Amino acid sequence: MSESTLQPFEFKGNQLRILTDKQGGSWFVAKDVCNILGLSNTAVTIKALDEDELSNSYITDSLGRKQTSFIISEPGLYKLIMRSRKPEAKEFQRWVSHEVLPSIRKHGAYMTEPTLEQAITNPDFLIRLATELKTEKQKRAEAEQTIKEQKPKVLFADAVATSKRSILIGELAKILKQNGYDTGQNRFFKTLRADGLLMKRNGNPNMPTQKAMQLKLFEVKETAIQRPDGHTTVNFTTKVTPKGQQYLIEKYLGCMPLDLEQDA
């Protein structure tokens, strides 16, 4: 996207630069959004966005230099707001949707002089602009609905993050089922094996793979059992660590995935 109309706003001392494209769509400078939401690594954070939610544009900085910057669409903005753990995230979303965007969309669109002139003199352009605004409004409504639907799952995943206890895989399967993921204990074992997190080892088909152990998703408990004939056997039980619980819940409930490879 070439450089478009750029408007600076300020949220609690942090700048938020917004570009308006030729169709009247609003795009937010990714670095500004991440700073406000406390998402420290912009390059990693924007990987969570879909292709149509991310673009780039020339931005003129305070020294008059043109630099290429990542920009994100309105649905992409709401997706990043959902990832933020900052208590101000909800306030920021309301500020954007109730104050900033309405101030940009005068008469339903951001009308620069050329755009206003074309809308008056070209009926086809006005029809196309109205259609694009309707489509954008629908996308925004869908994005806000997604946030509403995902919120309980995000809160649930955050609650699990505070867990201090490892649990059995069967227990986690039950938790997932209670929160909308259609599975059972045996089916969940199969899913974990199919996803390369469990494998057969030492006669046990449910031992963690090397990848899963490196990510600290599981731990294996060994139990020595004394047999009547005097022999001792060892049983291996795979349990899901607190870190693994959060990762698997976020993975299978469709919440924001943790970049655990960065932590391993």
Residue pairs with C-beta under 8 A, 6 or more apart in sequence:
1 19
1 21
1 27
1 55
1 56
1 57
1 71
2 57
2 58
3 19
3 57
3 58
3 59
3 60
3 66
4 19
4 20
4 21
4 22
4 27
4 57
5 19
5 20
5 110
5 112
6 17
6 18
6 19
6 59
6 60
7 17
7 18
7 19
7 20
7 104
8 15
8 16
8 17
8 18
9 15
9 16
9 17
9 18
9 100
10 16
11 36
11 92
11 95
12 36
12 88
14 32
14 35
14 36
15 32
16 28
16 29
16 32
16 33
16 36
16 96
16 100
17 28
17 29
17 32
17 59
18 26
18 27
18 28
18 29
18 100
18 104
19 26
19 27
19 28
19 29
19 57
19 71
20 26
20 27
20 104
20 110
20 112
21 27
22 115
23 129
23 132
23 136
24 105
24 109
24 110
24 115
24 129
24 132
24 133
24 136
25 73
25 74
25 132
25 136
26 73
26 74
26 101
26 104
26 110
27 55
27 57
27 71
27 72
27 73
28 71
28 72
28 73
28 74
28 76
28 77
29 59
29 69
29 70
29 71
30 42
30 45
30 46
30 54
30 69
30 70
30 71
30 72
31 42
31 69
31 70
33 39
33 72
33 77
33 80
34 40
34 41
34 42
34 45
34 80
36 88
36 92
37 80
37 81
37 83
37 84
37 86
37 89
37 92
38 84
38 85
38 86
39 45
39 80
39 83
39 84
42 70
44 259
44 262
45 80
45 83
46 54
46 70
46 72
48 79
48 80
48 83
48 256
48 257
49 72
49 76
49 79
49 80
50 76
52 73
53 72
53 73
53 75
53 76
53 79
54 70
54 71
54 72
54 73
54 76
55 70
55 71
55 72
55 73
56 68
56 69
56 70
56 71
57 68
57 69
57 71
58 66
58 67
58 68
58 69
59 66
59 67
59 68
59 69
60 66
60 67
61 67
72 80
74 101
74 136
74 139
74 140
74 143
75 139
75 140
75 142
75 143
77 96
78 93
78 140
78 143
78 144
78 146
78 147
79 143
79 146
81 89
81 90
81 92
81 93
81 147
82 147
82 150
82 151
82 154
82 256
83 256
85 158
93 147
97 144
104 110
105 133
108 130
108 133
109 115
109 129
109 133
111 119
115 129
118 125
119 125
119 126
119 129
150 254
150 255
152 179
153 179
153 180
153 253
153 254
153 255
154 255
154 256
156 179
156 249
156 253
157 246
157 249
157 250
157 253
157 255
160 242
160 245
160 246
160 249
161 242
161 246
163 242
163 245
163 246
164 242
165 242
166 219
166 239
166 240
166 241
166 242
167 239
167 240
167 245
168 237
168 239
168 240
169 185
169 188
169 189
169 192
169 206
169 238
169 239
169 240
170 185
170 188
171 240
172 188
172 240
172 245
172 248
172 249
173 183
173 184
173 185
173 187
173 188
174 185
175 249
176 183
176 188
176 248
176 249
176 252
176 253
177 183
177 184
179 249
179 253
180 253
181 252
181 253
183 191
183 252
189 198
189 205
189 206
191 252
192 198
192 206
193 199
193 205
193 206
196 209
196 211
196 212
197 208
197 209
197 211
197 212
197 217
197 218
198 205
198 206
198 207
198 208
198 209
198 212
198 238
199 205
199 207
199 208
199 209
200 207
201 207
202 236
204 236
204 238
206 238
207 220
207 236
207 238
208 217
208 218
208 220
208 238
212 218
212 244
214 264
215 243
215 244
215 247
215 260
215 261
215 263
215 264
216 241
216 243
216 244
216 260
216 263
216 264
217 240
217 241
217 243
217 244
217 247
217 248
217 260
218 238
218 239
218 240
218 241
218 244
219 238
219 239
219 241
220 236
220 237
220 238
220 239
221 236
221 237
221 238
221 239
222 234
222 235
222 236
223 234
223 235
223 236
223 237
224 232
224 233
224 234
225 232
225 233
225 234
225 235
226 232
227 233
240 248
243 260
246 258
247 257
247 258
247 260
249 255
250 256
250 257
250 258
251 257
